[in-house]
Structure formats: structure tokens, C-alpha cells
Amino acid sequence: MDGPESQKAHDGLLADAEFSTDLRFLTIVGLPFGTIRSVVQQESAAGANQNLPPEEVLAFCLRSEDLAASAAAAGLTPTGPYTTLDRAVPVWQVLLADRIEARETTVALYMLFVLIARASRAVSAAHVSSQPPDGSSSVLNDRPAVLAQSTRIEHILPLLVHLAAAVQDRSFFVTEHGFLGMGHSALQPGDEVVVAFGCGTPLVLRREADHHVLVGPCDVLAIMNGEWVRACRSQNPDGAFSARQYCLH
């Protein structure tokens, strides 16, 4: 169920959308937030209705942590209205999107989860380096014991279940200004994040020739509650801002 108007990405702005006379395309109005710079996608072959294997959840979380760290190291300094937004959002919160209310427990478990993932990767790297040059023994067929054991730790299992559900068919991304988010598994670098008027969550759009296509909704925790609308307004003395039209096919 939707929350109050002030708790949506559009900050109470009414939808401004219109179909073409032939109903072939829809024109919407919104505020551009920025393009997607980097993406972490799932590598599992599991279907949409299948649970991700524990090792893939571990790998996805660790690659997301690595991407966030590399973005921070790249010095993606925000300017203008971006400076009013909070970029200090932990990766676990982006992945789970506030799906677990026991925050202190969640943070502790997730940190343990990441430590296990890093230990698993280190053991995997050592295992690879010890293999014969002819590749006669594969890591995929001989997973490190630490990885197998980590997914059976009783206290981590609830978090693992939540993480597996949260990242199913989803991709982790970083925008050009260093903001973290989660979106549809099909999103790509270069896609645009837009706060559309009347839409409760930001959208990911993809430019194609003279129009855009909708990739899907996304979660960028820094702008989920109207922050981007208010930030854009604050940059103009009269409280106005420049919105854009997007033609969706």
C-alpha cells in the first residue's frame, strides 16, 4: 500500500502523461536524476521462479560491495542539487530496501555475511592458483569448504532467505554521481534514472533513437521520499525547476 504523498519519490507532484492519438506511445514528464554508470548483474542460470543458490547470493553481494567501493574511490563528486542528497547509504540497505526491521541484527548479520563472502573469495583464488595449468580440476566442481559451510550457519539463514528474495531478477547499480540503487535485471550502463511526476518510485528509461523505452522501476534510497524534487526546487529562487518530457514506445 502506498504511503502518504510526501513519502513518495514524486513528492506530491501530480502525474503529467498523455497518450498519442494512435495510442502508440506515451509522453510523461519527470526530472532526470542521472545515467547509470556501472551495473552488477546476476550470473546464475536460475529461472525467475527458482531461488538463487547460496553461492550466487554471496557472489552478488560481494560484487555489489566491490562496485560501491570502487565508485567511492573514483571520486564521483556530486555538484548542484546532488550535494543536498545523502550518498552514505550502506550496500546492505540498498540490497534489502528496508525489508527487515531488526536493523541492528540485520547489520551485524550482513557484515558477517560479507566477511564470509570475502573469505570464500580468498580461498577460491588460492584454489585457482593451485590448479594444474591444464585446468584438469575446476573450482566449480570443487567449491571451497568455507563457502559450503557458510551457507549452513543457522543465524545467517534468515538473512540469506531475505537477500535471495530481494535480489531475485534484480541488478545493483551506481549512477554517474555515485548514488547506489537496485533495478530490473535488464538494466544497462547508460540507462537513465528519472523521477516521473505522479510515480511513487524512480524509473529506469533507455534511450533508443528519438524515444525512450521503460526498463522498469528502481530503488535509489537517496531519492525515494521526494528528496530529488525538493533538491531541484531549492536550486531555483522561485522554487521552480525544469522538467523534461519523455516519449515512451
C-alpha positions, 0 to 999 in steps of 0.5 A, a space after each residue: 500500500 502506498 504511503 502518504 504523498 510526501 513519502 513518495 519519490 514524486 513528492 506530491 507532484 501530480 502525474 503529467 502523461 498523455 497518450 498519442 492519438 494512435 495510442 502508440 506511445 506515451 509522453 510523461 514528464 519527470 526530472 532526470 536524476 542521472 545515467 547509470 554508470 556501472 551495473 552488477 548483474 546476476 550470473 546464475 542460470 536460475 529461472 525467475 521462479 527458482 531461488 538463487 543458490 547460496 553461492 550466487 547470493 554471496 557472489 552478488 553481494 560481494 560484487 555489489 560491495 566491490 562496485 560501491 567501493 570502487 565508485 567511492 574511490 573514483 571520486 564521483 563528486 556530486 555538484 548542484 542539487 546532488 550535494 543536498 542528497 545523502 550518498 552514505 547509504 550502506 550496500 546492505 540497505 540498498 540490497 534489502 530496501 528496508 525489508 527487515 526491521 531488526 536493523 541492528 541484527 540485520 547489520 551485524 548479520 550482513 557484515 558477517 555475511 560479507 566477511 564470509 563472502 570475502 573469505 570464500 573469495 580468498 580461498 577460491 583464488 588460492 584454489 585457482 592458483 593451485 590448479 594444474 595449468 591444464 585446468 584438469 580440476 575446476 573450482 566449480 566442481 570443487 567449491 571451497 569448504 568455507 563457502 559450503 559451510 557458510 551457507 549452513 550457519 543457522 543465524 545467517 539463514 534468515 538473512 540469506 532467505 531475505 537477500 535471495 528474495 530481494 535480489 531475485 531478477 534484480 541488478 545493483 547499480 551506481 549512477 554517474 554521481 555515485 548514488 547506489 540503487 537496485 533495478 530490473 535485471 535488464 538494466 544497462 550502463 547508460 540507462 537513465 534514472 528519472 523521477 516521473 511526476 505522479 510515480 511513487 518510485 524512480 524509473 529506469 528509461 533507455 534511450 533508443 533513437 528519438 524515444 525512450 523505452 521503460 526498463 522498469 522501476 528502481 530503488 535509489 534510497 537517496 531519492 525515494 521520499 521526494 528528496 530529488 524534487 525538493 533538491 531541484 526546487 531549492 536550486 531555483 529562487 522561485 522554487 521552480 525547476 525544469 522538467 523534461 518530457 519523455 516519449 515512451 514506445 
